[in-house]
Amino acid sequence: MDPIARRTIPLRAEPAPRRPRATPKGRQVTPQARDRVQALCADLPERRDLLIEHLHRLNDAEGVLRHGHLAALAERLRLSQVEVFEVASFYHHFTVVDDEAELPATVVRVCTSLSCTMAGGESLLADLQGQLVGQARVEAAPCMGLCHAAPAASVGQRQVPQASAESVRGLLARGETGPRPLPAPVPRDMAQLRRLLSGELSADAVLAELKASALRGLGGAGFPAWRKWETVRAQPGPRHLVVNIDEGEVGTFKDWAVLTDPQAGALQMLEGALIAAQVVGADRVWLYLRDEYHDARQHLAQALGMARETLATLQQTFPHFQAPAIELRRGAGAYICGEESALIESIEGKRGLPRLKPPIVALHGVFDQPTLAHNLESLWWVPVVLARGGAWLAAQGRRGRSGLRRFSVSGRVRRPGVYLAPAGITLNELVHEHAGGLPEGHSLYAYLPGGASGGILPASLADVPLDFDTLAEHGCFVGSMAVVVLSQHDRARDAALNLMRFFEHESCGQCTPCRAGTARAVQLLQAPVWDAPLLGELSQVMRDASICGLGQAAPNPVDSVLRFFPHEVTEGGAA
Amino acid sequence: MKPHDLPPDAAPIAFTLDGQPQEARPGETLLQVAQRVGVVLPHLCHQERLGSPGNCRACVVEIQGERVLAPSCCRAPQPGMVVHTASDRATSARRTVLELLLADAPDTSMRKHDSELAHWAGVAGARAGRFPGRPAAGQDLSHPAMAVNLDACIQCTRCVRACRDVQGNDVLGLAFRGGHAQIVFDQADPMGQSTCVACGECVQACPTGAIAPANGAFAQPATEQVDSVCPFCGVGCQLRYHVSEGRIQHVEGIAGPANDSRLCVKGRFGFDYAHSPERLTRPLIRRADAPKDPLAVQHRDWRELFREASWDEALDAAAAGLRRARDAYPGQGRASPVAGFGSAKGTNEEAYLFQKLIRSAFATHNVDHCTRLCHASSVAALMEGLGSAVVSNPLRDVAHADFVLLIGANPAQNHPVGASWIKNAVRQGTKLVLADPRRTELARHAWRHLGFQPGTDVALLNAMLHVIVQEGLTDPAYIAAHTRDFEAIRDHAADFSPEAMAPVCGIAPATIREVARAYAQAKAAMILWGMGVSQHTHGTDNARCLIALALVTGQIGRPGTGLHPLRGQNNVQGASDAGLIPMVLPDYQRVDDAAARQRAEALWGLPAGSLGAEPGLTVVEIMQAAQAGRVRAMLIQGENPAMSDPDAAHAREALVRLDHLVVQDIFLTETAALADVVLPATAWPEKTGSVTNTDRCVQLGRRAVPAPGEARADAWITEQLARRLGLPWVYGVAPDGSASTDATQGIGAVYEEMRALMPSIRGLSWARLWREGAVTYPVADETDPGHAVVFTDGFPTPDGRARLVPVALRPPAEQPDAEYPLVLITGRQLEHWHTGSMTRRSVTLDALEPGPVLSLHPATAARRGLVAGAQACVRSRRGEVCLPVRVDEGMPANTAFIPFAYAEAAANLLTNPALDPLGKIAELKYCAVAVRPAGPD
């Protein structure tokens, strides 16, 4: 369905009717719609913060959202219709259609982000759009965290690595549109949590170890973990803990790998989260998982069930222990919700618009209350730090850097995947020690050190240490450590345009520099010769005046091209 | 947090702005400080009343030590902060932001001559065309009042905040995302088919004309701006008429005490009735060959019935007929052959002059107005209980209430700006209980909706009293200090347990208990009511119950408490204050009070004893007297009893039976069609005078446009008639509706004479009213700021105590039966005012609601063989009307609703003229009807 057609307000050709309306103003709720919504959402509390969960129920059942059902849902939650619609229309995984529209229920999404495009994603998309007419809705999609198995696709809730037209058609034909089965999590005794509850370990001692470990937030910003904990702990309750599993940075798939590791995955993360909640005094824990990870959601739900059992026994063992309430929330296709304040808005059932800072979420987070927000990997490390001591982790690293980093490596390498490596490792080391080097016929031309936002570096800078802060002088950063390798067969300008399209697609649209800036940049980057001064002005306003990191970092790849690859975009050099 | 929320002694914050030391007041933003000290910063998404989302980024500044620029509208200075507004980085960011917006919306000045985007682009030196444009987004022209041009939209969301945070209508939103982010109505529906109520707050908020009046009025500046007051409901919104070439181009809300710049669809878009081609422009005298036909009163061309006359001839004829009746039938007092209906739609001065004319010229108190059909029963109960019928607290006091009981009122339709304050309060945590048989718009915002059986108010309210008394939730100290007869009501309430009343009123006992407890235990609880309470034969009883609830719980006399009967007409409060009531002289001086009569006689130059001690006839009684031939002549100023009175067929017959009927109006109303002389009067925007809203706030309406043709001000007409009736009036009222600050002649002199009889406005001189524009009485002297909350320490009764009056259950006068099985409720609707004489001649309002409808629950309709839009006929013992069905799930079962604004299906042909014994109000909210599909029986 053409998104523009959907978004254009129809004109009323005929003059206003002289007969009065036969109903009150606006769309009315039909008894059928009311019954359908009630049947699908019967077990959900009628809370407005559960709006997105309600929308998922309707969308999962119908494959689309229908206007009539949204009206009934608004009535159920005592919201106005626009309050429902503006949320439904914000998230890519929801498509709102007329009540009578007949569309295939299954959506096939094909990833067109960088690594998948380099592996033929665009032509796969075109093939499937031609082949599946009437059988499925085929849509281009941003990074789905399968960059190591490019090109990626999804069929309904089935993630498809190394997708081909045949494999997608086969899954559709067999009706295999449910989540991929994953090995179940292995039970875990949560020994570190027990130590904390038993008093063997004090909250202060936990903080001391955390400080000694130099553990930093691993969602991209690298903020020292202990400092966040101390800030939140010092605030008056009630407090919240948010676990950010909305991994969406192009090229990043490490969180999926951490979460679904049956040995030390979801349950280890949950132990870390429970320790954090206990130390900062959070009584509610929110797990926000990106919607693309249907397999991981099943896995996590399983782990949560096990964790709740463990908590029940712990509450018997330690009568004073008040286990926090844990809620699993499902994203709905929005990169921006990886930004912590946008994620919190989404938890509250709203559009994922980042909030202005100040105030920081540590002080004003979920429902405006103090909130500790962490990437899941940061919490995953907590039991490790407590078991092995903070000093152990701090002692890891190369070239004076401290700690271990999980790199998601994709693009032109032999063995794309997630690699735990010392902080300060170089691109050359990472590719050759872990990823098997470049494939036959490819030589290093450029690389993305930190996904879509981190800029693009030339081969000549393949020996600089990769870690937080080490790339600032080159206008880049490692962020979530998503490394995408480009070879001489690729062009940096194509990568920059691909990434800018991603940002345009994923911009929340709230602030002018990002909403208009990404769209204008996509137009300007298509010129054979770039208007460097104008792009420079645009970059500057986006960096200086955007509300959140998306807009502030979106110009990085453009600036990198102008700085390191000018021959691609100047007179004579441009192709 | 706003500056005024902070303690006044909070320390100022010292910081540096552009190298200069500055002190910020606590709560002040960087933008506010900059504006205060004369530093100009562009800003678009920020507007003082709408807050600052900080999304446009046009106001960014550089704060030393911060990585990125900061939106000055959202940041408060911190001690020691160093801020640069003029650095290259900051100025170029602001300029580029504006250039990006110009690329999106290059032509906003075409839509809005004072486009804020164009203005700030000029200030910042931003140039159009530097960046490529965005794809065209198109227009939405589906709404009669407003046009949406998305190509001018800059996604600042001011309209969204106006719609949601200010008006609480929740229709506009920002949907989709990124570059596709788009302003939408409901589910991206065409505006004209959405739930939009056309308050136009978005039009007022939009900085670029992306949402603008459909008539294009924003494209050119108007040549004149005149501040006045809205002519429709009792909320009393202040507005600004933008006038060019003698015509109102558009209307803007301004910061009056009742509306703080808000308006509704009528106030903002319903102004064009004044310019209707149907306006009466010359005096008319009935043609000898045009008999008065009570069955043919609607939409008549005046030429069929009348001939034009000069003012002198018409005034002579009008006065002569009244004189003839006076001379031929020498009765006085109630027996006078002459009666007058004044208007709650004119000014205080007009109402005052009108009652003075009737009382002086005909020695009778047979003068009344539509308050009789509105709140007469509320007034009766309040006078009896509290010694005063005014509201105790202003409507906006809901902001200070923890609990609001809204009963028998639909302010979302009838007092829309008032409803917006209620919705705002709910958002701030106030518990709203909506007690109404219909589930109206505010039900979505209500904590509880009590959809009780029509006509069972007393059962519900007595059950609440029962709970409060039985559970010890009364306020004994308040009862002891300020009330009497508590024992009577305590003992009486014992018989009305929720369990006993639940079968009567249809509300579960647990719910009644829950609501009663919440009301009694709230820190501050307020009761608001409307015609749903008052327009019953037990209307006085209903109001007595509400008064008792407030008194036994002590929920009165403090901010956020009290009793507020929502006044309907823009000046029903003022017209009543001015004495347009048969029982009282100005300021509610009872006619049986000899001293009060003497004061009036002395001031009016009447011989002692001219005014009688017996109250005159009320509206319905006057009609009955006319029918019986006891009233022979009437003067009607701006009222339309042929439409507004119950059992309208009888009212029309009564009007026909008069020997002489003089009607002053701006249109040939259904009443004027039965007149002998019709005098063309001025519409509200054509005259200056004072007006008093539901909050007791006296405001000044100012003349904005000239009257058409020879139409003349009502007050001038009254003075001219008075002279012809032998009264030596020398006010010198201007015929063109104008007035000045001069208090010695014209309207100023009328006001000052009126003030001399009205202690409540003693401190509000004509000069002060011009100076301040809005003052709430009581106001004792020139330095008294006025009092929004009254009864803070007792009541204006002889012993200073309020009286508690127990009431029994009484059924409505006419119950449904096998022949007439449904209950008919009548009332108003958002777009149409009262009998529709004004609003149905507004092109915009008429387009929004073009015809009468019968609202039925879909199941009730289905049982009668009716579907949405089908033509139905509704019959009562008094008449029948036919009109299309509107199915509405908010309607209770077996109940019908018809608005009474439509002459072609006049609801009052059906209604029951049975009267409340004390308030003399008719039971307009309840009669028995039969509904069937139209067509052969």
Contacts between the chains, C-beta under 8 A, distances in Angstrom:
chain1	res1	chain2	res2	distance
A	3	B	180	7.0
A	4	B	135	7.3
A	7	B	176	6.1
A	7	B	180	5.8
A	7	B	182	6.1
A	7	B	188	7.1
A	8	B	137	7.4
A	8	B	138	5.6
A	9	B	138	6.3
A	9	B	139	7.8
A	9	B	140	4.4
A	9	B	142	8.0
A	9	B	148	7.4
A	9	B	150	7.5
A	9	B	188	6.8
A	9	B	190	5.9
A	10	B	190	6.1
A	11	B	138	7.7
A	11	B	139	7.3
A	11	B	140	7.3
A	11	B	141	6.5
A	11	B	142	7.2
A	11	B	190	7.7
A	12	B	141	7.4
A	12	B	142	4.4
A	12	B	190	5.9
A	12	B	192	6.5
A	12	B	193	7.7
A	16	B	144	5.8
A	16	B	192	7.0
A	16	B	847	4.9
A	16	B	850	7.7
A	17	B	850	7.7
A	18	B	850	5.1
A	18	B	851	7.2
A	19	B	850	6.9
A	19	B	851	6.6
A	19	B	869	7.3
A	19	B	884	6.7
A	20	B	849	6.1
A	20	B	850	5.7
A	20	B	851	4.6
A	20	B	852	7.2
A	20	B	853	4.9
A	20	B	884	6.3
A	20	B	886	6.9
A	21	B	853	7.7
A	21	B	886	6.6
A	22	B	868	3.8
A	22	B	869	3.6
A	22	B	884	6.9
A	22	B	885	7.0
A	22	B	886	5.8
A	22	B	887	6.7
A	23	B	868	5.9
A	23	B	886	6.2
A	23	B	887	5.8
A	23	B	888	6.9
A	24	B	886	7.1
A	24	B	888	5.4
A	24	B	890	7.2
A	25	B	194	7.1
A	25	B	195	4.8
A	25	B	196	7.1
A	25	B	197	7.1
A	26	B	171	8.0
A	26	B	186	5.6
A	26	B	189	7.2
A	26	B	193	7.2
A	26	B	194	5.2
A	26	B	195	3.2
A	26	B	196	7.8
A	27	B	186	6.4
A	27	B	187	6.7
A	27	B	189	6.8
A	27	B	195	7.8
A	28	B	889	7.3
A	29	B	889	7.3
A	67	B	187	5.1
A	70	B	187	6.0
A	71	B	187	7.4
A	78	B	444	5.5
A	79	B	170	7.8
A	80	B	169	8.0
A	80	B	170	3.4
A	80	B	171	6.8
A	80	B	186	7.7
A	80	B	195	7.4
A	80	B	444	7.6
A	81	B	186	4.4
A	81	B	187	5.4
A	81	B	195	6.9
A	82	B	170	6.3
A	82	B	171	6.0
A	82	B	172	6.5
A	82	B	173	3.6
A	82	B	175	7.4
A	82	B	184	6.4
A	82	B	185	7.0
A	82	B	186	5.4
A	82	B	187	7.2
A	83	B	170	6.3
A	83	B	173	6.7
A	84	B	187	7.9
A	85	B	173	6.7
A	85	B	175	5.7
A	85	B	184	6.7
A	85	B	186	6.7
A	85	B	187	4.3
A	85	B	188	6.7
A	86	B	173	3.9
A	86	B	174	6.0
A	86	B	175	4.4
A	86	B	184	7.0
A	89	B	175	4.2
A	89	B	176	4.9
A	89	B	177	7.6
A	89	B	184	7.9
A	89	B	188	7.4
A	90	B	175	7.2
A	90	B	176	7.0
A	90	B	177	5.0
A	96	B	187	6.9
A	96	B	188	8.0
A	334	B	177	7.7
A	336	B	177	8.0
A	351	B	174	7.7
A	351	B	177	7.4
A	356	B	53	8.0
A	356	B	54	4.9
A	356	B	71	7.1
A	356	B	74	5.5
A	358	B	75	7.8
A	504	B	178	6.1
A	504	B	179	6.2
A	505	B	178	6.4
A	506	B	178	6.9
A	507	B	177	7.1
A	507	B	178	4.0
A	507	B	179	7.0
A	508	B	177	5.5
A	508	B	178	6.8
A	508	B	181	7.7
A	509	B	155	6.7
A	509	B	174	7.6
A	509	B	176	7.4
A	509	B	177	4.7
A	509	B	178	4.5
A	509	B	179	6.6
A	509	B	180	7.1
A	509	B	181	3.2
A	510	B	53	7.9
A	510	B	55	5.0
A	510	B	181	7.6
A	511	B	54	7.9
A	511	B	55	5.0
A	511	B	56	7.5
A	511	B	57	5.4
A	512	B	55	7.3
A	512	B	56	5.6
A	512	B	57	5.1
A	512	B	58	7.5
A	512	B	97	5.1
A	512	B	100	5.5
A	512	B	101	6.0
A	512	B	154	7.5
A	512	B	155	7.8
A	513	B	57	5.7
A	513	B	93	8.0
A	513	B	96	7.8
A	513	B	97	6.3
A	513	B	100	7.0
A	515	B	155	6.6
A	515	B	178	6.3
A	515	B	179	5.9
A	515	B	181	6.4
A	516	B	100	4.0
A	516	B	101	7.0
A	516	B	103	6.9
A	516	B	104	5.9
A	516	B	131	7.7
A	516	B	134	7.5
A	516	B	179	7.2
A	517	B	100	6.4
A	518	B	178	7.2
A	518	B	179	7.2
A	519	B	134	6.4
A	519	B	178	7.5
A	519	B	179	4.1
A	520	B	100	6.6
A	520	B	103	6.7
A	520	B	131	4.7
A	520	B	132	6.0
A	523	B	132	4.5
A	524	B	131	7.9
A	524	B	132	7.0
A	534	B	130	6.9
A	534	B	131	7.4
A	537	B	92	7.1
A	537	B	96	5.5
A	538	B	96	7.1
A	538	B	131	7.5
A	540	B	89	7.8
A	540	B	92	7.0
A	540	B	93	7.1
A	540	B	96	7.3
A	541	B	92	7.4
A	541	B	93	5.0
A	541	B	96	4.0
A	541	B	97	6.2
A	541	B	100	7.4
A	543	B	68	7.1
A	544	B	60	7.1
A	544	B	68	5.6
A	544	B	69	4.7
A	544	B	89	6.3
A	544	B	93	4.8
A	545	B	57	4.4
A	545	B	60	4.9
A	545	B	68	7.2
A	545	B	69	5.2
A	545	B	93	4.6
A	545	B	96	8.0
A	545	B	97	6.1
A	546	B	57	7.6
A	546	B	68	7.6
A	547	B	54	7.1
A	547	B	55	7.2
A	547	B	57	7.7
A	552	B	68	6.4
